[in-house]
Amino acid sequence: MSEPRFLVIVPTYNEMDNLPRKVPLILEQDPRIDILVVDDASPDGTGDLADSMAARNPRIHVLHRISKDGLGKAYLAGFAWGLQHEYELLFEMDADISHPPEALPRIIAAATTHDFVIGSRYVGGRVTVSNWPMSRLLVSYFGSWYARTITRMPVRDATGGFNCWHRRVLEAVGLERVRSNGYAFQIELKFRAWCKHFTFIEIPILFTERDSGDSKMSKSIVREAVWRVWWLKFQHIFRRL
Protein backbone atom coordinates (compact mmCIF):
# COMPACT_ATOMS: atom_id res chain seq x y z
CA MET A 1 0.00 0.00 0.00
CA SER A 2 1.44 3.37 -1.03
CA GLU A 3 2.07 6.10 1.52
CA PRO A 4 -0.70 8.74 1.71
CA ARG A 5 0.04 12.10 0.12
CA PHE A 6 -1.03 15.50 1.38
CA LEU A 7 -1.77 18.67 -0.57
CA VAL A 8 -1.61 22.22 0.80
CA ILE A 9 -3.69 24.51 -1.43
CA VAL A 10 -2.50 28.12 -1.43
CA PRO A 11 -4.68 30.63 -3.32
CA THR A 12 -2.76 33.68 -4.50
CA TYR A 13 -3.50 37.12 -5.84
CA ASN A 14 -0.56 39.53 -5.77
CA GLU A 15 1.51 37.51 -3.28
CA MET A 16 4.89 38.03 -4.95
CA ASP A 17 6.63 38.83 -1.67
CA ASN A 18 4.96 36.19 0.48
CA LEU A 19 5.11 33.09 -1.73
CA PRO A 20 8.92 32.54 -1.58
CA ARG A 21 8.76 32.89 2.21
CA LYS A 22 5.79 30.59 2.80
CA VAL A 23 6.40 27.69 0.41
CA PRO A 24 9.72 26.43 1.88
CA LEU A 25 8.29 26.61 5.40
CA ILE A 26 5.35 24.42 4.37
CA LEU A 27 7.44 21.82 2.52
CA GLU A 28 9.87 21.33 5.39
CA GLN A 29 7.11 20.24 7.77
CA ASP A 30 6.55 16.78 6.23
CA PRO A 31 8.01 15.00 3.16
CA ARG A 32 4.51 13.79 2.20
CA ILE A 33 3.29 17.35 1.63
CA ASP A 34 2.96 18.87 -1.84
CA ILE A 35 1.77 22.40 -2.58
CA LEU A 36 -0.73 23.61 -5.15
CA VAL A 37 -0.60 27.34 -5.84
CA VAL A 38 -3.93 28.51 -7.28
CA ASP A 39 -3.23 31.87 -8.86
CA ASP A 40 -6.02 34.20 -10.00
CA ALA A 41 -4.07 35.89 -12.82
CA SER A 42 -2.08 38.08 -10.41
CA PRO A 43 -0.91 41.22 -12.25
CA ASP A 44 2.23 41.42 -10.10
CA GLY A 45 3.73 38.23 -11.57
CA THR A 46 2.91 35.83 -8.72
CA GLY A 47 1.80 33.17 -11.20
CA ASP A 48 5.06 33.36 -13.14
CA LEU A 49 7.02 33.16 -9.90
CA ALA A 50 5.03 30.07 -8.88
CA ASP A 51 5.80 28.47 -12.25
CA SER A 52 9.53 29.06 -11.78
CA MET A 53 9.40 27.56 -8.28
CA ALA A 54 7.50 24.53 -9.61
CA ALA A 55 10.08 24.03 -12.34
CA ARG A 56 12.74 23.62 -9.65
CA ASN A 57 10.76 21.47 -7.23
CA PRO A 58 8.44 18.56 -8.19
CA ARG A 59 6.49 19.00 -4.94
CA ILE A 60 5.20 22.41 -6.10
CA HIS A 61 2.31 22.60 -8.58
CA VAL A 62 0.50 25.59 -10.09
CA LEU A 63 -3.07 26.04 -11.25
CA HIS A 64 -3.70 29.23 -13.24
CA ARG A 65 -7.15 30.80 -13.32
CA ILE A 66 -8.10 33.45 -15.82
CA SER A 67 -9.30 36.13 -13.40
CA LYS A 68 -9.76 37.13 -9.78
CA ASP A 69 -12.90 35.16 -9.01
CA GLY A 70 -13.01 34.78 -5.23
CA LEU A 71 -11.43 32.66 -2.54
CA GLY A 72 -14.13 30.02 -2.49
CA LYS A 73 -13.93 29.32 -6.21
CA ALA A 74 -10.14 29.15 -6.01
CA TYR A 75 -10.37 26.51 -3.29
CA LEU A 76 -13.02 24.56 -5.18
CA ALA A 77 -10.69 24.44 -8.19
CA GLY A 78 -7.86 23.34 -5.93
CA PHE A 79 -9.96 20.63 -4.30
CA ALA A 80 -10.98 19.27 -7.72
CA TRP A 81 -7.32 19.15 -8.76
CA GLY A 82 -6.25 17.47 -5.53
CA LEU A 83 -8.98 14.85 -5.64
CA GLN A 84 -8.15 14.07 -9.25
CA HIS A 85 -4.51 13.55 -8.27
CA GLU A 86 -5.46 11.23 -5.39
CA TYR A 87 -4.28 13.17 -2.36
CA GLU A 88 -5.63 11.85 0.95
CA LEU A 89 -5.50 15.08 2.99
CA LEU A 90 -6.20 18.47 1.45
CA PHE A 91 -5.38 21.67 3.34
CA GLU A 92 -6.56 25.25 2.99
CA MET A 93 -3.84 27.75 3.84
CA ASP A 94 -3.25 31.47 3.25
CA ALA A 95 -0.26 32.61 1.20
CA ASP A 96 0.86 35.13 3.83
CA ILE A 97 2.34 34.40 7.24
CA SER A 98 -0.97 34.37 9.12
CA HIS A 99 -1.34 30.56 9.17
CA PRO A 100 1.70 29.01 10.88
CA PRO A 101 3.30 26.16 8.86
CA GLU A 102 4.71 24.70 12.06
CA ALA A 103 1.15 23.70 13.04
CA LEU A 104 0.91 21.29 10.10
CA PRO A 105 2.40 18.25 11.89
CA ARG A 106 -0.09 18.63 14.76
CA ILE A 107 -2.96 18.95 12.32
CA ILE A 108 -1.79 15.89 10.36
CA ALA A 109 -1.64 13.91 13.60
CA ALA A 110 -5.15 15.02 14.55
CA ALA A 111 -6.41 13.94 11.12
CA THR A 112 -5.60 10.31 11.96
CA THR A 113 -8.60 10.28 14.30
CA HIS A 114 -10.92 12.92 12.80
CA ASP A 115 -12.49 13.57 9.40
CA PHE A 116 -11.55 17.24 9.28
CA VAL A 117 -9.34 19.48 11.38
CA ILE A 118 -9.62 23.23 11.97
CA GLY A 119 -6.63 25.38 12.81
CA SER A 120 -8.49 27.48 15.36
CA ARG A 121 -7.78 30.98 16.62
CA TYR A 122 -10.37 30.66 19.38
CA VAL A 123 -9.74 27.32 21.07
CA GLY A 124 -6.72 27.68 23.28
CA GLY A 125 -5.05 29.87 20.69
CA ARG A 126 -4.78 33.63 20.48
CA VAL A 127 -4.79 36.29 17.82
CA THR A 128 -1.86 38.66 17.58
CA VAL A 129 -3.19 42.13 16.98
CA SER A 130 -0.08 44.24 16.64
CA ASN A 131 -0.81 44.77 12.93
CA TRP A 132 -4.51 43.87 12.97
CA PRO A 133 -7.08 46.64 13.53
CA MET A 134 -9.44 45.93 16.40
CA SER A 135 -12.30 46.19 13.90
CA ARG A 136 -10.92 43.17 12.02
CA LEU A 137 -10.59 41.18 15.22
CA LEU A 138 -14.16 41.98 16.24
CA VAL A 139 -15.52 41.13 12.78
CA SER A 140 -13.71 37.78 12.84
CA TYR A 141 -14.73 36.83 16.36
CA PHE A 142 -18.31 38.02 15.94
CA GLY A 143 -18.56 36.25 12.58
CA SER A 144 -17.74 32.90 14.14
CA TRP A 145 -20.09 33.52 17.07
CA TYR A 146 -22.86 34.59 14.68
CA ALA A 147 -22.45 31.50 12.49
CA ARG A 148 -22.39 29.21 15.51
CA THR A 149 -25.49 30.83 17.00
CA ILE A 150 -27.59 30.72 13.82
CA THR A 151 -26.57 27.28 12.52
CA ARG A 152 -26.00 25.57 15.90
CA MET A 153 -22.79 24.14 14.47
CA PRO A 154 -20.43 23.66 17.46
CA VAL A 155 -17.35 25.19 15.82
CA ARG A 156 -15.54 27.99 17.63
CA ASP A 157 -13.68 29.28 14.57
CA ALA A 158 -16.26 28.90 11.80
CA THR A 159 -14.68 31.58 9.60
CA GLY A 160 -11.12 30.29 9.96
CA GLY A 161 -9.26 29.49 6.74
CA PHE A 162 -6.61 27.03 7.96
CA ASN A 163 -8.36 23.68 7.55
CA CYS A 164 -7.56 20.06 6.72
CA TRP A 165 -10.00 17.74 4.95
CA HIS A 166 -9.91 14.02 4.30
CA ARG A 167 -10.79 13.37 0.68
CA ARG A 168 -13.80 11.31 1.82
CA VAL A 169 -15.30 14.49 3.30
CA LEU A 170 -14.83 16.57 0.17
CA GLU A 171 -16.24 13.77 -1.95
CA ALA A 172 -19.36 13.57 0.23
CA VAL A 173 -20.34 17.19 0.91
CA GLY A 174 -21.42 18.16 -2.60
CA LEU A 175 -18.75 20.66 -3.62
CA GLU A 176 -20.67 21.38 -6.82
CA ARG A 177 -23.50 22.82 -4.67
CA VAL A 178 -21.31 25.19 -2.61
CA ARG A 179 -22.46 28.75 -3.25
CA SER A 180 -20.36 30.88 -0.88
CA ASN A 181 -17.16 32.59 -1.92
CA GLY A 182 -15.56 34.65 0.86
CA TYR A 183 -15.70 34.29 4.65
CA ALA A 184 -18.96 32.44 4.12
CA PHE A 185 -17.18 29.75 2.10
CA GLN A 186 -15.34 28.64 5.22
CA ILE A 187 -18.60 28.53 7.16
CA GLU A 188 -20.48 26.65 4.45
CA LEU A 189 -17.88 23.95 3.95
CA LYS A 190 -17.66 23.22 7.67
CA PHE A 191 -21.44 23.27 7.99
CA ARG A 192 -21.93 20.84 5.10
CA ALA A 193 -19.39 18.45 6.64
CA TRP A 194 -20.99 18.74 10.09
CA CYS A 195 -24.44 18.07 8.63
CA LYS A 196 -23.04 14.85 7.11
CA HIS A 197 -21.94 13.83 10.63
CA PHE A 198 -18.23 13.90 9.91
CA THR A 199 -16.07 14.26 13.01
CA PHE A 200 -13.87 17.29 13.56
CA ILE A 201 -11.44 18.78 16.04
CA GLU A 202 -10.14 22.32 16.49
CA ILE A 203 -6.38 22.61 17.02
CA PRO A 204 -5.17 25.90 18.55
CA ILE A 205 -2.92 28.02 16.35
CA LEU A 206 -1.22 31.36 16.73
CA PHE A 207 -2.65 33.65 14.04
CA THR A 208 -0.51 36.59 12.95
CA GLU A 209 -1.67 39.31 10.60
CA ARG A 210 0.21 39.61 7.32
CA ASP A 211 3.22 41.92 7.20
CA SER A 212 3.39 42.08 3.40
CA GLY A 213 0.76 42.50 0.71
CA ASP A 214 -2.84 43.60 1.01
CA SER A 215 -5.72 41.97 2.84
CA LYS A 216 -8.49 40.64 0.59
CA MET A 217 -11.21 41.42 3.16
CA SER A 218 -14.05 43.67 1.94
CA LYS A 219 -17.50 44.83 3.04
CA SER A 220 -19.14 42.63 0.42
CA ILE A 221 -17.45 39.56 1.91
CA VAL A 222 -18.81 40.45 5.35
CA ARG A 223 -22.30 41.06 3.95
CA GLU A 224 -22.27 37.68 2.23
CA ALA A 225 -21.39 35.94 5.48
CA VAL A 226 -24.22 37.71 7.33
CA TRP A 227 -27.02 36.48 5.07
CA ARG A 228 -25.45 33.22 3.94
CA VAL A 229 -25.64 31.59 7.38
CA TRP A 230 -29.43 32.02 7.30
CA TRP A 231 -29.51 30.43 3.86
CA LEU A 232 -27.50 27.50 5.22
CA LYS A 233 -29.82 27.16 8.20
CA PHE A 234 -32.93 26.95 6.01
CA GLN A 235 -31.26 24.64 3.53
CA HIS A 236 -30.55 22.33 6.44
CA ILE A 237 -34.11 22.59 7.81
CA PHE A 238 -35.55 21.61 4.44
CA ARG A 239 -32.87 18.93 3.93
CA ARG A 240 -31.42 20.48 0.82
CA LEU A 241 -27.74 20.34 1.80
C-alpha positions as CSV (number, residue, x, y, z in Angstrom):
1,M,0.0,0.0,0.0
2,S,1.4,3.4,-1.0
3,E,2.1,6.1,1.5
4,P,-0.7,8.7,1.7
5,R,0.0,12.1,0.1
6,F,-1.0,15.5,1.4
7,L,-1.8,18.7,-0.6
8,V,-1.6,22.2,0.8
9,I,-3.7,24.5,-1.4
10,V,-2.5,28.1,-1.4
11,P,-4.7,30.6,-3.3
12,T,-2.8,33.7,-4.5
13,Y,-3.5,37.1,-5.8
14,N,-0.6,39.5,-5.8
15,E,1.5,37.5,-3.3
16,M,4.9,38.0,-4.9
17,D,6.6,38.8,-1.7
18,N,5.0,36.2,0.5
19,L,5.1,33.1,-1.7
20,P,8.9,32.5,-1.6
21,R,8.8,32.9,2.2
22,K,5.8,30.6,2.8
23,V,6.4,27.7,0.4
24,P,9.7,26.4,1.9
25,L,8.3,26.6,5.4
26,I,5.3,24.4,4.4
27,L,7.4,21.8,2.5
28,E,9.9,21.3,5.4
29,Q,7.1,20.2,7.8
30,D,6.6,16.8,6.2
31,P,8.0,15.0,3.2
32,R,4.5,13.8,2.2
33,I,3.3,17.4,1.6
34,D,3.0,18.9,-1.8
35,I,1.8,22.4,-2.6
36,L,-0.7,23.6,-5.2
37,V,-0.6,27.3,-5.8
38,V,-3.9,28.5,-7.3
39,D,-3.2,31.9,-8.9
40,D,-6.0,34.2,-10.0
41,A,-4.1,35.9,-12.8
42,S,-2.1,38.1,-10.4
43,P,-0.9,41.2,-12.3
44,D,2.2,41.4,-10.1
45,G,3.7,38.2,-11.6
46,T,2.9,35.8,-8.7
47,G,1.8,33.2,-11.2
48,D,5.1,33.4,-13.1
49,L,7.0,33.2,-9.9
50,A,5.0,30.1,-8.9
51,D,5.8,28.5,-12.2
52,S,9.5,29.1,-11.8
53,M,9.4,27.6,-8.3
54,A,7.5,24.5,-9.6
55,A,10.1,24.0,-12.3
56,R,12.7,23.6,-9.6
57,N,10.8,21.5,-7.2
58,P,8.4,18.6,-8.2
59,R,6.5,19.0,-4.9
60,I,5.2,22.4,-6.1
61,H,2.3,22.6,-8.6
62,V,0.5,25.6,-10.1
63,L,-3.1,26.0,-11.2
64,H,-3.7,29.2,-13.2
65,R,-7.2,30.8,-13.3
66,I,-8.1,33.4,-15.8
67,S,-9.3,36.1,-13.4
68,K,-9.8,37.1,-9.8
69,D,-12.9,35.2,-9.0
70,G,-13.0,34.8,-5.2
71,L,-11.4,32.7,-2.5
72,G,-14.1,30.0,-2.5
73,K,-13.9,29.3,-6.2
74,A,-10.1,29.2,-6.0
75,Y,-10.4,26.5,-3.3
76,L,-13.0,24.6,-5.2
77,A,-10.7,24.4,-8.2
78,G,-7.9,23.3,-5.9
79,F,-10.0,20.6,-4.3
80,A,-11.0,19.3,-7.7
81,W,-7.3,19.1,-8.8
82,G,-6.2,17.5,-5.5
83,L,-9.0,14.8,-5.6
84,Q,-8.2,14.1,-9.2
85,H,-4.5,13.5,-8.3
86,E,-5.5,11.2,-5.4
87,Y,-4.3,13.2,-2.4
88,E,-5.6,11.8,0.9
89,L,-5.5,15.1,3.0
90,L,-6.2,18.5,1.4
91,F,-5.4,21.7,3.3
92,E,-6.6,25.2,3.0
93,M,-3.8,27.8,3.8
94,D,-3.3,31.5,3.3
95,A,-0.3,32.6,1.2
96,D,0.9,35.1,3.8
97,I,2.3,34.4,7.2
98,S,-1.0,34.4,9.1
99,H,-1.3,30.6,9.2
100,P,1.7,29.0,10.9
101,P,3.3,26.2,8.9
102,E,4.7,24.7,12.1
103,A,1.2,23.7,13.0
104,L,0.9,21.3,10.1
105,P,2.4,18.2,11.9
106,R,-0.1,18.6,14.8
107,I,-3.0,18.9,12.3
108,I,-1.8,15.9,10.4
109,A,-1.6,13.9,13.6
110,A,-5.2,15.0,14.5
111,A,-6.4,13.9,11.1
112,T,-5.6,10.3,12.0
113,T,-8.6,10.3,14.3
114,H,-10.9,12.9,12.8
115,D,-12.5,13.6,9.4
116,F,-11.6,17.2,9.3
117,V,-9.3,19.5,11.4
118,I,-9.6,23.2,12.0
119,G,-6.6,25.4,12.8
120,S,-8.5,27.5,15.4
121,R,-7.8,31.0,16.6
122,Y,-10.4,30.7,19.4
123,V,-9.7,27.3,21.1
124,G,-6.7,27.7,23.3
125,G,-5.0,29.9,20.7
126,R,-4.8,33.6,20.5
127,V,-4.8,36.3,17.8
128,T,-1.9,38.7,17.6
129,V,-3.2,42.1,17.0
130,S,-0.1,44.2,16.6
131,N,-0.8,44.8,12.9
132,W,-4.5,43.9,13.0
133,P,-7.1,46.6,13.5
134,M,-9.4,45.9,16.4
135,S,-12.3,46.2,13.9
136,R,-10.9,43.2,12.0
137,L,-10.6,41.2,15.2
138,L,-14.2,42.0,16.2
139,V,-15.5,41.1,12.8
140,S,-13.7,37.8,12.8
141,Y,-14.7,36.8,16.4
142,F,-18.3,38.0,15.9
143,G,-18.6,36.3,12.6
144,S,-17.7,32.9,14.1
145,W,-20.1,33.5,17.1
146,Y,-22.9,34.6,14.7
147,A,-22.4,31.5,12.5
148,R,-22.4,29.2,15.5
149,T,-25.5,30.8,17.0
150,I,-27.6,30.7,13.8
151,T,-26.6,27.3,12.5
152,R,-26.0,25.6,15.9
153,M,-22.8,24.1,14.5
154,P,-20.4,23.7,17.5
155,V,-17.4,25.2,15.8
156,R,-15.5,28.0,17.6
157,D,-13.7,29.3,14.6
158,A,-16.3,28.9,11.8
159,T,-14.7,31.6,9.6
160,G,-11.1,30.3,10.0
161,G,-9.3,29.5,6.7
162,F,-6.6,27.0,8.0
163,N,-8.4,23.7,7.5
164,C,-7.6,20.1,6.7
165,W,-10.0,17.7,4.9
166,H,-9.9,14.0,4.3
167,R,-10.8,13.4,0.7
168,R,-13.8,11.3,1.8
169,V,-15.3,14.5,3.3
170,L,-14.8,16.6,0.2
171,E,-16.2,13.8,-2.0
172,A,-19.4,13.6,0.2
173,V,-20.3,17.2,0.9
174,G,-21.4,18.2,-2.6
175,L,-18.8,20.7,-3.6
176,E,-20.7,21.4,-6.8
177,R,-23.5,22.8,-4.7
178,V,-21.3,25.2,-2.6
179,R,-22.5,28.7,-3.3
180,S,-20.4,30.9,-0.9
181,N,-17.2,32.6,-1.9
182,G,-15.6,34.6,0.9
183,Y,-15.7,34.3,4.7
184,A,-19.0,32.4,4.1
185,F,-17.2,29.7,2.1
186,Q,-15.3,28.6,5.2
187,I,-18.6,28.5,7.2
188,E,-20.5,26.7,4.5
189,L,-17.9,24.0,3.9
190,K,-17.7,23.2,7.7
191,F,-21.4,23.3,8.0
192,R,-21.9,20.8,5.1
193,A,-19.4,18.5,6.6
194,W,-21.0,18.7,10.1
195,C,-24.4,18.1,8.6
196,K,-23.0,14.9,7.1
197,H,-21.9,13.8,10.6
198,F,-18.2,13.9,9.9
199,T,-16.1,14.3,13.0
200,F,-13.9,17.3,13.6
201,I,-11.4,18.8,16.0
202,E,-10.1,22.3,16.5
203,I,-6.4,22.6,17.0
204,P,-5.2,25.9,18.6
205,I,-2.9,28.0,16.4
206,L,-1.2,31.4,16.7
207,F,-2.6,33.6,14.0
208,T,-0.5,36.6,13.0
209,E,-1.7,39.3,10.6
210,R,0.2,39.6,7.3
211,D,3.2,41.9,7.2
212,S,3.4,42.1,3.4
213,G,0.8,42.5,0.7
214,D,-2.8,43.6,1.0
215,S,-5.7,42.0,2.8
216,K,-8.5,40.6,0.6
217,M,-11.2,41.4,3.2
218,S,-14.1,43.7,1.9
219,K,-17.5,44.8,3.0
220,S,-19.1,42.6,0.4
221,I,-17.4,39.6,1.9
222,V,-18.8,40.4,5.4
223,R,-22.3,41.1,4.0
224,E,-22.3,37.7,2.2
225,A,-21.4,35.9,5.5
226,V,-24.2,37.7,7.3
227,W,-27.0,36.5,5.1
228,R,-25.5,33.2,3.9
229,V,-25.6,31.6,7.4
230,W,-29.4,32.0,7.3
231,W,-29.5,30.4,3.9
232,L,-27.5,27.5,5.2
233,K,-29.8,27.2,8.2
234,F,-32.9,27.0,6.0
235,Q,-31.3,24.6,3.5
236,H,-30.6,22.3,6.4
237,I,-34.1,22.6,7.8
238,F,-35.5,21.6,4.4
239,R,-32.9,18.9,3.9
240,R,-31.4,20.5,0.8
241,L,-27.7,20.3,1.8
